[in-house]
Amino acid sequence: MQIGKPGAPVSHISQAYPDRVEVRGRDLSGDLMGRLSFTEYFHLLLTGREPTDDQRFFLDLLLVAIAEHGMMPSNVAARMTLAADPGSLHGAVAAGILGCGPVILGTSEECARLLDKAQADVAAGGAPTAVAGDVARSIRASGGKVPGFGHPLHRPLDPRAERILELADARGMSGPHVLLARCLRDAVAEAWGKPLAMNVSMPIAAVLLDLGFPSASAKAVPILARTAGLLAHLIEEQEHPLGFLLAARAEEAIEYERRSRDG
């Protein structure tokens, strides 16, 4: 039984033939291989178009910015998975990627949705500062958190976020979404009564949107980037195992408390 409404039975990405592989209408071996970098190829796969110089530059920048951040839960989960099954490199990578949710890595997708909605309000006639203020006050009043703000380590500034904004300004790529991100920073500080660090997720989303990337890429880019970081951790795990050490430290850190049958 088919569930859900089907789309047209068509894909525009790739087809393999006996004598060639065609990707987005281009000959893989005869045209793309040796001409495009992986970043450029990723853009082509994602959008169907080869990137402009600025799109390539910032896609590279964002992939580098988000690929690695130390012993994050995704990396710890991957290392412990590989420790438990040393032959399952792919399974360990998958274990790490499965942790890409709204708290870690997936936050940029939430930022893109927020910026898209805010920009629609601006396009309807709202001033960016007023729209940002309304967004921050509304989220504050509901007891929520503004995606892209706050970080347990990087305070008062996230150096990655500041570098992205700096380069967006320097290359003339700070558009309406970057403006909204900056307005949100001020609005969040006012609504919360204190400055909150803009973390890397917000400028990732803002720059991607200003460069014409689809909103869905705001999560795709961090996933691709973190896969590279995961592979680095897992190759190190094969050479210098830490997975069981991490598991032991977790066990030591947590106390067992017996609960009564009635508790």
C-alpha positions as CSV (number, residue, x, y, z in Angstrom):
1,M,0.0,0.0,0.0
2,Q,1.4,3.4,-1.0
3,I,1.5,6.0,1.8
4,G,1.5,9.6,0.9
5,K,1.0,11.5,-2.4
6,P,3.6,10.4,-5.0
7,G,5.6,12.9,-7.0
8,A,6.4,12.7,-10.7
9,P,8.6,9.6,-11.4
10,V,11.6,11.8,-12.4
11,S,15.0,12.6,-11.0
12,H,17.2,15.4,-12.3
13,I,20.4,14.4,-10.5
14,S,22.2,11.5,-12.2
15,Q,22.0,8.5,-14.5
16,A,24.6,5.9,-15.3
17,Y,25.0,4.5,-18.8
18,P,27.3,1.8,-20.1
19,D,29.8,4.3,-21.5
20,R,29.4,7.3,-19.2
21,V,27.9,8.7,-16.0
22,E,25.8,11.9,-16.4
23,V,25.4,14.2,-13.4
24,R,23.1,17.2,-13.7
25,G,23.3,17.1,-17.5
26,R,27.1,16.9,-17.5
27,D,29.5,14.1,-18.3
28,L,31.1,13.1,-15.0
29,S,34.4,11.7,-16.4
30,G,34.6,13.8,-19.5
31,D,33.8,17.2,-18.0
32,L,33.5,17.3,-14.2
33,M,36.4,15.1,-13.0
34,G,39.5,17.2,-12.9
35,R,37.7,20.5,-13.4
36,L,35.5,20.9,-10.3
37,S,36.6,20.8,-6.7
38,F,34.5,18.7,-4.3
39,T,32.9,21.9,-2.9
40,E,31.9,23.0,-6.5
41,Y,30.6,19.5,-7.2
42,F,28.6,19.5,-4.0
43,H,27.0,22.8,-5.0
44,L,26.2,21.3,-8.5
45,L,24.7,18.2,-6.9
46,L,22.7,20.3,-4.4
47,T,21.3,23.0,-6.7
48,G,21.8,21.8,-10.3
49,R,24.1,24.8,-11.0
50,E,27.8,25.3,-10.8
51,P,28.7,27.9,-8.1
52,T,29.7,31.5,-8.6
53,D,33.1,32.4,-7.1
54,D,31.3,33.8,-3.9
55,Q,29.1,30.7,-3.6
56,R,32.2,28.5,-3.8
57,F,34.2,30.6,-1.4
58,F,31.5,30.7,1.3
59,L,30.5,27.1,0.9
60,D,34.1,26.2,1.5
61,L,34.3,28.6,4.4
62,L,31.2,27.2,6.1
63,L,32.3,23.6,5.6
64,V,35.6,24.3,7.3
65,A,33.9,26.3,10.1
66,I,31.5,23.5,11.2
67,A,33.5,20.3,10.4
68,E,35.1,19.9,13.8
69,H,34.5,21.0,17.4
70,G,36.3,18.5,19.6
71,M,34.6,15.7,21.7
72,M,31.1,16.6,20.8
73,P,28.3,14.1,21.5
74,S,28.2,13.1,17.8
75,N,32.0,12.3,17.9
76,V,31.7,10.5,21.2
77,A,28.8,8.4,20.0
78,A,30.8,7.5,16.8
79,R,33.9,6.6,18.7
80,M,32.0,4.3,21.2
81,T,30.2,2.7,18.3
82,L,33.5,1.9,16.5
83,A,34.9,0.6,19.8
84,A,32.0,-1.8,20.1
85,D,32.2,-2.9,16.4
86,P,35.7,-2.1,15.0
87,G,34.7,-3.4,11.6
88,S,31.8,-1.0,11.2
89,L,33.3,2.3,10.1
90,H,30.1,3.2,8.2
91,G,28.0,2.3,11.2
92,A,30.1,4.5,13.4
93,V,29.8,7.4,11.0
94,A,26.0,6.9,10.9
95,A,25.9,6.8,14.7
96,G,27.5,10.3,14.7
97,I,25.3,11.7,12.0
98,L,22.1,10.5,13.8
99,G,22.9,13.0,16.5
100,C,22.5,16.0,14.1
101,G,19.3,17.3,15.6
102,P,18.0,20.7,16.8
103,V,20.5,21.0,19.6
104,I,23.7,20.0,17.7
105,L,24.3,20.8,14.0
106,G,20.6,20.9,13.1
107,T,20.3,24.4,14.7
108,S,21.2,26.1,11.4
109,E,18.1,24.7,9.8
110,E,16.0,26.3,12.6
111,C,17.9,29.5,12.0
112,A,17.1,29.4,8.3
113,R,13.4,28.9,9.0
114,L,13.3,31.8,11.4
115,L,15.2,34.1,9.0
116,D,13.0,33.1,6.1
117,K,9.8,34.0,8.1
118,A,11.3,37.2,9.4
119,Q,12.4,38.2,5.8
120,A,8.9,37.6,4.6
121,D,7.7,40.1,7.2
122,V,10.4,42.6,6.1
123,A,9.3,42.1,2.4
124,A,5.7,42.9,3.5
125,G,6.9,46.3,4.8
126,G,8.3,45.7,8.3
127,A,11.6,47.3,9.3
128,P,14.3,44.7,10.0
129,T,14.9,46.1,13.5
130,A,11.2,46.0,14.3
131,V,10.7,42.5,12.9
132,A,13.7,41.2,14.8
133,G,12.3,42.8,18.0
134,D,8.9,41.2,17.5
135,V,10.5,37.8,17.0
136,A,12.7,38.0,20.0
137,R,10.0,39.3,22.3
138,S,7.5,36.6,21.1
139,I,10.0,33.8,21.7
140,R,10.9,35.2,25.1
141,A,7.3,35.5,26.2
142,S,6.6,31.9,25.2
143,G,9.5,30.6,27.2
144,G,11.4,29.5,24.1
145,K,15.0,29.9,22.9
146,V,16.0,31.8,19.8
147,P,18.0,29.4,17.6
148,G,21.5,30.5,16.8
149,F,22.0,32.3,20.2
150,G,23.8,31.1,23.3
151,H,26.8,28.7,23.6
152,P,28.1,26.8,26.6
153,L,31.7,27.5,25.7
154,H,32.0,30.5,23.4
155,R,31.3,33.6,25.4
156,P,30.8,36.5,24.8
157,L,31.5,35.8,21.1
158,D,31.7,32.7,19.0
159,P,34.9,33.2,16.9
160,R,33.6,31.2,14.1
161,A,30.4,33.3,13.8
162,E,32.4,36.5,13.9
163,R,34.8,35.3,11.2
164,I,31.9,34.4,8.9
165,L,30.3,37.8,9.3
166,E,33.6,39.6,8.9
167,L,34.2,37.8,5.5
168,A,30.7,38.4,4.4
169,D,31.2,42.1,4.9
170,A,34.6,42.1,3.3
171,R,33.4,40.4,0.1
172,G,30.2,42.4,-0.1
173,M,28.0,39.4,0.6
174,S,26.1,40.7,3.7
175,G,22.6,40.8,2.4
176,P,19.1,41.1,4.1
177,H,19.4,37.8,6.0
178,V,22.8,38.8,7.5
179,L,21.2,42.2,8.4
180,L,18.4,40.3,10.1
181,A,20.8,38.1,12.0
182,R,22.6,41.2,13.3
183,C,19.3,42.9,14.2
184,L,18.3,39.7,16.1
185,R,21.5,39.8,18.1
186,D,20.5,43.3,19.4
187,A,16.9,42.3,19.9
188,V,17.8,39.1,21.8
189,A,20.1,41.1,24.1
190,E,17.2,43.5,24.8
191,A,14.6,40.8,25.3
192,W,16.7,38.7,27.6
193,G,18.3,41.7,29.4
194,K,21.8,40.5,28.6
195,P,23.8,39.8,25.5
196,L,23.8,36.2,24.2
197,A,26.6,35.0,21.9
198,M,25.5,34.5,18.3
199,N,26.7,31.0,17.6
200,V,28.0,29.7,14.3
201,S,24.6,28.4,13.2
202,M,23.0,31.8,12.7
203,P,25.6,33.2,10.2
204,I,25.7,29.8,8.4
205,A,22.0,30.1,7.7
206,A,22.1,33.8,6.9
207,V,25.0,33.7,4.5
208,L,23.6,30.6,2.7
209,L,20.3,32.3,2.2
210,D,21.9,35.6,1.1
211,L,23.8,33.6,-1.5
212,G,20.7,32.0,-2.9
213,F,21.1,28.5,-1.4
214,P,17.9,26.6,-0.7
215,S,16.8,26.6,2.9
216,A,17.3,22.9,3.2
217,S,21.0,23.4,2.6
218,A,21.3,25.0,6.0
219,K,21.2,21.5,7.5
220,A,22.9,19.7,4.6
221,V,26.1,21.7,4.9
222,P,26.7,20.9,8.5
223,I,26.0,17.2,8.0
224,L,28.4,17.0,5.1
225,A,31.0,19.0,7.1
226,R,30.7,17.0,10.3
227,T,31.0,13.7,8.3
228,A,34.6,14.8,7.6
229,G,35.2,15.5,11.2
230,L,33.7,12.1,12.2
231,L,36.0,10.3,9.8
232,A,39.0,12.0,11.3
233,H,37.9,10.9,14.8
234,L,37.3,7.4,13.7
235,I,40.6,7.0,11.9
236,E,42.2,8.2,15.1
237,E,40.0,5.8,17.1
238,Q,41.4,2.9,15.0
239,E,45.0,4.0,15.8
240,H,44.6,5.3,19.3
241,P,41.4,3.9,20.9
242,L,39.4,6.1,23.2
243,G,35.9,4.7,22.9
244,F,36.0,2.4,25.9
245,L,37.8,5.1,27.9
246,L,35.0,7.5,27.1
247,A,32.5,4.9,28.2
248,A,34.3,4.2,31.4
249,R,34.5,8.0,32.2
250,A,30.7,8.2,31.6
251,E,30.1,5.4,34.0
252,E,32.3,6.9,36.6
253,A,30.6,10.3,36.3
254,I,27.1,8.9,36.9
255,E,25.9,7.7,40.3
256,Y,23.5,4.8,40.5
257,E,20.6,5.5,42.8
258,R,18.3,2.7,43.8
259,R,14.6,3.7,43.6
260,S,12.0,2.1,45.7
261,R,9.3,0.2,44.0
262,D,6.8,2.8,45.0
263,G,9.1,5.8,44.0
